[in-house]
Amino acid sequence: MFQETALSGQITFFQKLRSLDYILLFCLLILGFVSSLSMYSTEGGEVLYHTKSHVIRFIVFFSMMLIFSFVNLKLWHSIGYIFYFVVLCLLIWASLYGVKASGSQRWVDLYFINLQPSELMKVAIIMCFAKFYHRTQIHLVNSFKNIIIPMVVLIVPILLVVSQPDLGTSILIGLSGLVVLWLSGVNAKYFIYSSLILLISLPFVISFLKPYQKLRILTFFNPDRDPLGAGYQIIQSKIAVGSGGLSGKGFLKGTQSYLDFLPEKHTDFIFTLFSEEHGFIGSVLLLFLYAIIIYRTAKIGGSARSFFGKLFCYGYASSIFIYVTVNMSMVLGLLPIVGSPLPIMSYGGSSMLATMIGFSVVMSTKIYQKQIIA
Amino acid sequence: MISGGSDTSYRKQSVVGRRMFILSAAKLIVFGGIIAQLFSLQINQNKKYLTLSDKNRLREWKLPPIRGDFQDFFGNIIAGNLKVYQLHIIPEQVENFNSLIIRVKDILELDQKTFNKIIKKKNSQKPWETLIISENLSWDQFVKINFYLHELSGVKPVLSVARSYPYNENYTHLLGYVAQASQNDLTNNDEIKKKHVPGLRVGKIGLERSLENDLIGMNGVQRYEVNAYGKRINQIDHIEGQKGKSIRLTVDTKIQEKCNELLKDRAGSISVMDIYTGDILAMHSSPSFDPNLFLYGISYENWESIRSNPKKPLINRSITGLYPPGSTIKPIVALSALENNVISPNFKVNCSGKIEMYGQTYNCWKKKGHGVVNLRDALKVSCDTFFYEMSRRLGVDRLNETAKKFGLGNKVFKNIFNEEKIGLVPSTEWKKNALGRGWVLGETLITGIGQGYIQTTPLQLCLMTAQLANGGFKISPKLIVNKDDLTFEDVKSKMDKNLEKKIQGPDFDDALVDLGISSSKDDDLYSPLFRNQENVKFVLEAMFASTNEVRGTSFSSRIEDKKYQFAGKTGTSQVKRITEAQRELDLDISQIPYEDRDHALYIAFGPYKNPRYAMSVFIEHGGSGGSTAAPMAKKLFKVVIDRHEEREKFKQKNINFVA
């Protein structure tokens, strides 16, 4: 009976409801809860602006995600390109008329929200590529045309975001795109060649970097060369994490954070605060939570019959992995400091919105996992 | 649909599945790496980062330590700590700083200069740092501020402590003074560096400086948690500081004050010493100044008046003033001649007022001459001619030996005053080394009357006198009372024992020291400085004659009451060579320009029957020793002897009293 209805594409609402991935939803809710508490801690144990708006955003976007989950996967597939182009237009808009803040122009004023299109692009690029490779036949994947088009599709938004300037997000967009390209079967040699080219051209790229970006890279290799200047963030972050120890200093007792030694504690360094207060055990548990989310997302992809759904889930799971890895490595001193939020944990509406849109598609894939898209 | 693309669809699925598998493996490895890094930071290096985090958040504020007191022999505080009223503002806690500060300015009636200084200070420090408006409010100002306090929120009247010298200029050169620690103080004294807080006062000269490390005390500590901007969030800890050691000195304020009174308006120095214990009862240099002026930074006017005073109040004449001793050296010259058997007490010289030697004329101070004089008379009337002849026979090197033994040409204190001067007792070897020229015999003659190269400090002369007066035993002058100080009786019996040993024959102990078998040479304290004590006694008797017999140079300053009777020797030392013509003029002292006038000196000891104290009086450009210095000694002796009884009574009552 199920098969029949599945084949006919007719699924009842209760069937949809039952086929939601509750483990994934539960993990997301826990993450939302943990992130709200962390935000509460950044404000020294008071419910102030950041905590309030973070909680509201989480509730609104999580509900939105639940509703969008029931949208037919076909619809997501059909708007794959449109979504990309809309976000691209918003990026151009941001470059031209965007809101400036702290030296970069990344936001579009939509009256009810200051939207950061570059965050949406992180999801849009995956949707766009998923649709592109859904259609492309396997033997044509490595044809010249099918290499060039995705490259252009990927490079245009990257350049736009770099020019804002926002190195961190552009790297994340690039990596998200590349990981989908890899999954869709683009010949491994292209990756090897291009990384070789990148390596050779690195000195030239560096020479085009802004002085503060160069400083960050130098600082990454030796944070002590300027402990009060460029190295300050990474040194203080490592002190905070390291002083957390096995079980942490306790909730609301992270001295590095409440005495303001920790920079950007709401956004990029939220994990540092969490790690200082909850220690090694807490940090590993948080990492485990992300691992479950990534695993469940990938698992949905694995059981999806449509290539679009499969590729999107695989790609999105990998992207989440990349966001988490880049952010944590950064605050633990394994990578240079580039602006990159930790999904759901970090403060930021656009990031939250983009993340939830991604999970909508993932949930939709779960609900419509037996559906085949022409 | 299913059939059409099934092959390509299947291949696509398998490619993506395979690649996802590779990717998942990579993800696991990367997550493993992150966990490894977390482990390394939080488990392996936890201690290091905890320390760093504490270093971040905990800041210690040192509180100024409370300085130890100085007390005189009787326990009177001569340098203490005074409660002072200060006014503090923490600008951050003030709503409208500008209007508040103007209000405060009006209430305290601050002048524009001080006001500007405060504004400048405010701008140079962080808003949460305490701004000291005034370090020393007068009582009236303090009362006024407290009256208006309700409308001056943010202003804090504070009770603090500051150094005070209750006897003002009396102890200035002895104690020195304190002032804000300079960069120099910090680099030269680790103790100061360790305990330094802004505004800390440290000793600049004198005992305040040399005893700094005992006086300074221990800082109290307040530990605060601070935020990244250095702002105090809350207090974690408070450790009480410790007051510095109180130091009791051997000086007697009554005698010290008398010295100051005697030297009023003059440049000079008076020192009084116990001839057995070496206790210094008084040591005053004049003119002096009020050290309290230096506490809050001396004002320009005050500093100028001290600095430009031609009598140079900043100099501690007692130990850094170098002057020719004049005739006060004669007891040592006589002793040296006797000890070396150059002459016998019966040796006579006919003084005609001058003597021709080596083609030069050497004058006696008395133009008419003293006639035929023996050694006793020569000391009594201070006959220069006799001493020329005797010095000629003695030679400068033997004189040098005796003079050095008795304390000339050496520092009196080991290391209390780093400005202390050694002085100079010439010898043939010294001249060859220092000036590169050979000794001229004529120079021996003038050395014999305390002129020429020889230079001594007033305190050296006092020590010399003391060591003669105690029968010729070595003593060690001291200013600080210690628990294990020997009493007069202890010292006396030690001296007697040492004398007995000497009489008994070959000095066994000395021989041991010389052979390097026995311990330090420092044990020669209280040991005899003479070969034959009769020689010392002879000199002392002649000094008695000089003061108490008719024709003696200080006869007019004698005291006949046996209780106060003292013996002494005058000295009048020439500042510049005088020509024959000037000598003929015989000018009155008031007719000579101040800086060309002779120095007046007087050394004395008493009471004569059982001497206990020695003193030296030095008046810079004071004229003759007999007319200027000796009368002061007379006045002072009365006080010293009277105070002796008080001192003994006090000792009886407070056997173990240190401070």
Interface residues (C-beta under 8 A of the other chain):
Chain A: Y133 Q137 I138 H139 V179 W182 L183 S184 G185 Q236 K238 I239 A240 V241 G242 S243 G244 G245 L246 T255 Q256 L259 D260 F261 S275 G279 F280 S283 V284 L287 A291 I294 A298 G301 G302 F307 K310 L311 Y314 S318 F321 T325 M328 S329 L332 G333 L334 I372 A374
Chain B: M1 I2 G5 T8 S9 R11 K12 Q13 V15 V16 G17 R19 M20 L23 S24 K27 V30 F31 G33 I34 I35 Q37 L38 F39 L41 Q42 I43 Q45 N46 K48 Y49 L50 L52 S53 N56 R57 E225 V226 N227 A228 Y229 I233
